[in-house]
Amino acid sequence: MGVSAHYPSLAGRLVFITGGATGIGAALVEAFTKQNARVAFIDVQAQAADSLLASLSNQGFEPPWFRSVDVTKVEDLQRAIHDAAEELGPLQVLVNNAANDQRHAPKDLTPETWRQCMAINLDATFFAAQAATAVMAPKRHGAIINFGSINALLGPPNMPGYVTAKAGIMGLTKSLAKAYGEHNLRVNAILPGWVATERQLQTWLTPEAESEWMQQVALQSRLMPQDVANLALFLASDDSNMISGQSFVIDGGRT
């Protein structure tokens, strides 16, 4: 892979990322930091976040702003967004990355586990966008990037809550793009395929599963967190100035 693109419009721009300590989130934090953006992120995994901050510091970058927050606690989530903007300056980019793709057979779901699945995978996206928009709207410039999944298009078994939530992300993105367009805010979604994060490799992306996946994709390479982060950089930058309300699939040609 060649040298990644540089986006001058991201320099100095405050970017708030949910679920930024590991996996795709950590790749997002690192990618935006290397674009000289001012990065703030939240996650429940404080130890992993500390490791990421130390890594960026060792590379010579200013460590991002971090707070340990459970995104299902709406008041804490929205307070973190407002506090980051107050401490670091005008917020211009929100990346709603936090999610939990836990498997569950339909028969095993209870009202409580269903609501918990919606809380992290759908509700948090809306309430983060609500808080971010209150900060961005007066400045009339900003981008919101929501994370969906190709699972919303494929409908795999044993993930009814997750698939439903991610389908909701696509509808939410369309709705918010229309609602927030009057403030010159852009709202788009990224729908990744099976990304080879450390968690996926340890849990579900077994050699057998990966072999089957490779038979279904057009590009015979692993989809890496950095690939997804590169798409997010473009959607956050002014280079995508007239793109809003869209859902972008990045899956190596699976769908």
C-alpha positions as CSV (number, residue, x, y, z in Angstrom):
1,M,0.0,0.0,0.0
2,G,1.3,3.5,-0.9
3,V,1.5,6.6,1.2
4,S,-1.9,7.6,2.6
5,A,-3.6,10.9,1.5
6,H,-3.1,14.1,3.5
7,Y,-6.1,16.3,4.1
8,P,-5.1,19.9,4.9
9,S,-8.7,20.7,5.9
10,L,-8.4,18.3,8.9
11,A,-5.5,20.1,10.5
12,G,-6.5,21.7,13.8
13,R,-10.1,20.4,13.4
14,L,-11.6,18.8,16.6
15,V,-12.7,15.3,16.0
16,F,-14.7,13.3,18.6
17,I,-14.7,9.5,18.3
18,T,-16.7,7.0,20.3
19,G,-15.3,3.6,21.1
20,G,-11.8,4.8,20.2
21,A,-9.6,2.6,22.3
22,T,-9.3,-0.6,20.2
23,G,-10.0,-2.0,16.8
24,I,-11.4,0.3,14.1
25,G,-11.7,3.0,16.8
26,A,-8.0,3.0,17.6
27,A,-7.2,3.2,13.9
28,L,-9.5,6.2,13.6
29,V,-7.9,7.9,16.6
30,E,-4.4,7.3,15.1
31,A,-5.4,8.3,11.6
32,F,-7.0,11.6,12.6
33,T,-4.1,12.4,15.0
34,K,-1.6,11.9,12.1
35,Q,-3.7,14.4,10.1
36,N,-2.8,16.9,12.8
37,A,-6.5,17.0,13.9
38,R,-7.3,17.6,17.6
39,V,-8.7,14.3,18.7
40,A,-11.0,13.5,21.6
41,F,-12.3,10.0,22.2
42,I,-14.2,7.9,24.7
43,D,-14.3,4.2,25.6
44,V,-15.0,2.0,28.5
45,Q,-11.6,0.3,28.0
46,A,-9.4,2.7,29.9
47,Q,-6.4,0.4,30.0
48,A,-6.4,0.0,26.2
49,A,-6.9,3.7,25.8
50,D,-3.8,4.4,28.0
51,S,-1.8,2.1,25.7
52,L,-3.0,3.9,22.6
53,L,-2.2,7.3,24.1
54,A,1.3,6.1,25.1
55,S,1.9,4.8,21.6
56,L,0.9,8.1,20.0
57,S,3.1,10.0,22.5
58,N,6.0,7.8,21.7
59,Q,5.6,8.5,18.0
60,G,5.9,12.2,18.8
61,F,2.2,13.2,18.6
62,E,0.2,15.2,21.1
63,P,-1.8,12.7,23.0
64,P,-5.6,13.0,22.3
65,W,-8.2,13.9,24.9
66,F,-9.7,10.8,26.5
67,R,-12.4,10.0,29.0
68,S,-13.7,6.7,30.1
69,V,-17.4,6.7,29.2
70,D,-20.1,4.1,28.7
71,V,-22.0,5.3,25.6
72,T,-25.3,3.7,26.9
73,K,-25.3,6.3,29.7
74,V,-26.6,9.2,27.6
75,E,-26.0,11.9,30.1
76,D,-22.3,10.9,30.4
77,L,-22.0,10.6,26.6
78,Q,-23.4,14.0,25.9
79,R,-21.5,15.7,28.7
80,A,-18.2,14.3,27.3
81,I,-18.9,15.8,23.9
82,H,-19.7,19.2,25.4
83,D,-16.7,19.1,27.7
84,A,-14.3,18.2,24.9
85,A,-15.6,21.0,22.8
86,E,-15.3,23.4,25.7
87,E,-11.7,22.4,26.5
88,L,-10.4,21.9,23.0
89,G,-12.3,24.4,20.8
90,P,-15.1,24.1,18.3
91,L,-16.2,20.6,17.4
92,Q,-16.3,19.9,13.7
93,V,-16.3,16.1,13.3
94,L,-18.2,13.4,15.2
95,V,-17.4,9.7,14.5
96,N,-20.0,7.3,16.0
97,N,-17.9,4.1,16.1
98,A,-18.9,2.5,19.4
99,A,-20.7,-0.9,19.0
100,N,-21.0,-4.4,20.2
101,D,-21.6,-7.2,17.7
102,Q,-22.2,-9.9,20.3
103,R,-23.9,-13.0,18.8
104,H,-27.3,-14.1,20.2
105,A,-29.9,-16.6,19.0
106,P,-33.3,-15.0,18.6
107,K,-34.8,-17.4,21.2
108,D,-32.3,-16.3,23.8
109,L,-33.1,-12.6,23.6
110,T,-35.0,-10.9,26.5
111,P,-36.5,-7.4,26.5
112,E,-33.5,-6.3,28.6
113,T,-30.8,-7.8,26.3
114,W,-32.7,-6.4,23.3
115,R,-32.8,-2.9,24.7
116,Q,-29.1,-3.1,25.7
117,C,-28.2,-4.1,22.2
118,M,-30.1,-1.1,20.8
119,A,-28.7,1.2,23.5
120,I,-25.1,0.7,22.4
121,N,-25.5,0.1,18.7
122,L,-28.3,2.6,17.8
123,D,-29.4,4.9,20.6
124,A,-25.9,6.1,21.4
125,T,-25.4,7.2,17.8
126,F,-28.5,9.4,17.8
127,F,-27.8,11.0,21.2
128,A,-24.1,11.7,20.3
129,A,-25.2,13.3,17.1
130,Q,-27.8,15.3,19.0
131,A,-25.2,16.7,21.4
132,A,-22.6,17.3,18.7
133,T,-25.1,19.2,16.5
134,A,-25.9,21.6,19.3
135,V,-22.2,22.5,19.3
136,M,-21.6,22.4,15.6
137,A,-24.8,24.1,14.2
138,P,-23.9,27.7,15.3
139,K,-20.6,27.4,13.4
140,R,-22.5,26.1,10.3
141,H,-19.8,23.6,9.5
142,G,-19.3,19.9,10.5
143,A,-19.5,16.3,9.6
144,I,-21.0,13.3,11.4
145,I,-19.9,9.8,10.4
146,N,-22.0,6.9,11.7
147,F,-20.9,3.3,11.6
148,G,-23.2,0.7,10.2
149,S,-22.3,-2.7,8.9
150,I,-22.8,-4.8,5.8
151,N,-24.6,-7.2,8.2
152,A,-27.6,-4.9,7.8
153,L,-27.5,-5.8,4.1
154,L,-26.8,-9.5,4.4
155,G,-28.8,-10.4,7.5
156,P,-26.7,-13.1,9.0
157,P,-28.3,-15.5,11.6
158,N,-27.8,-15.2,15.3
159,M,-27.4,-11.4,15.2
160,P,-31.0,-10.1,15.1
161,G,-30.5,-7.2,17.5
162,Y,-27.2,-6.1,15.9
163,V,-28.5,-6.4,12.4
164,T,-31.6,-4.4,13.3
165,A,-29.6,-1.7,15.0
166,K,-27.2,-1.3,12.0
167,A,-30.1,-1.2,9.6
168,G,-31.5,1.6,11.8
169,I,-28.1,3.5,11.4
170,M,-28.8,3.7,7.7
171,G,-32.2,5.2,8.2
172,L,-31.0,7.5,10.9
173,T,-28.2,8.8,8.7
174,K,-30.7,9.7,6.0
175,S,-33.0,11.4,8.4
176,L,-30.3,13.4,10.2
177,A,-28.7,14.5,6.9
178,K,-32.0,16.1,6.0
179,A,-32.6,17.5,9.4
180,Y,-29.1,19.0,9.9
181,G,-28.5,20.1,6.3
182,E,-30.0,23.5,7.1
183,H,-27.0,24.0,9.5
184,N,-24.6,22.9,6.7
185,L,-23.8,19.7,8.6
186,R,-23.1,16.6,6.6
187,V,-24.1,13.1,7.9
188,N,-22.9,9.9,6.3
189,A,-22.4,6.3,7.2
190,I,-19.7,3.7,6.7
191,L,-20.7,0.1,6.4
192,P,-17.6,-2.1,6.8
193,G,-17.3,-5.8,6.0
194,W,-15.4,-8.2,8.2
195,V,-12.6,-6.2,9.5
196,A,-9.6,-8.1,10.8
197,T,-9.4,-6.5,14.2
198,E,-7.7,-8.2,17.2
199,R,-11.1,-8.9,18.7
200,Q,-12.4,-10.5,15.6
201,L,-9.3,-12.6,15.1
202,Q,-9.6,-13.8,18.7
203,T,-13.3,-14.7,18.6
204,W,-14.9,-15.3,15.2
205,L,-12.5,-14.7,12.3
206,T,-11.0,-18.2,12.5
207,P,-8.9,-19.6,9.7
208,E,-11.9,-21.6,8.5
209,A,-14.2,-18.6,8.6
210,E,-11.6,-16.4,6.9
211,S,-11.2,-19.0,4.1
212,E,-15.0,-19.0,3.5
213,W,-15.0,-15.2,3.6
214,M,-12.2,-15.0,0.9
215,Q,-14.4,-17.1,-1.4
216,Q,-17.1,-14.5,-1.2
217,V,-15.1,-11.3,-1.7
218,A,-13.7,-9.8,-4.9
219,L,-10.4,-8.6,-3.3
220,Q,-8.4,-11.4,-1.8
221,S,-6.9,-9.4,1.1
222,R,-7.9,-8.8,4.7
223,L,-9.9,-5.7,5.3
224,M,-7.9,-3.8,7.9
225,P,-8.9,-1.1,10.4
226,Q,-6.7,1.4,8.6
227,D,-8.7,0.8,5.4
228,V,-11.8,1.9,7.1
229,A,-10.1,4.8,8.8
230,N,-8.9,6.1,5.4
231,L,-12.5,6.3,4.2
232,A,-13.5,8.2,7.4
233,L,-10.7,10.7,6.8
234,F,-12.2,11.5,3.4
235,L,-15.7,11.8,4.7
236,A,-14.6,14.1,7.5
237,S,-12.5,16.4,5.2
238,D,-13.7,19.2,3.0
239,D,-12.9,17.0,0.0
240,S,-16.3,15.4,0.5
241,N,-18.0,18.7,0.8
242,M,-21.2,17.9,-1.1
243,I,-21.6,14.3,0.1
244,S,-24.4,13.7,2.7
245,G,-27.0,11.2,3.6
246,Q,-25.0,8.3,2.0
247,S,-24.0,4.9,3.3
248,F,-20.6,3.8,2.0
249,V,-19.8,0.1,1.8
250,I,-16.2,-1.0,2.3
251,D,-16.0,-4.8,2.2
252,G,-13.6,-5.9,-0.4
253,G,-16.4,-6.6,-2.8
254,R,-18.4,-8.9,-0.6
255,T,-21.8,-7.3,-1.2
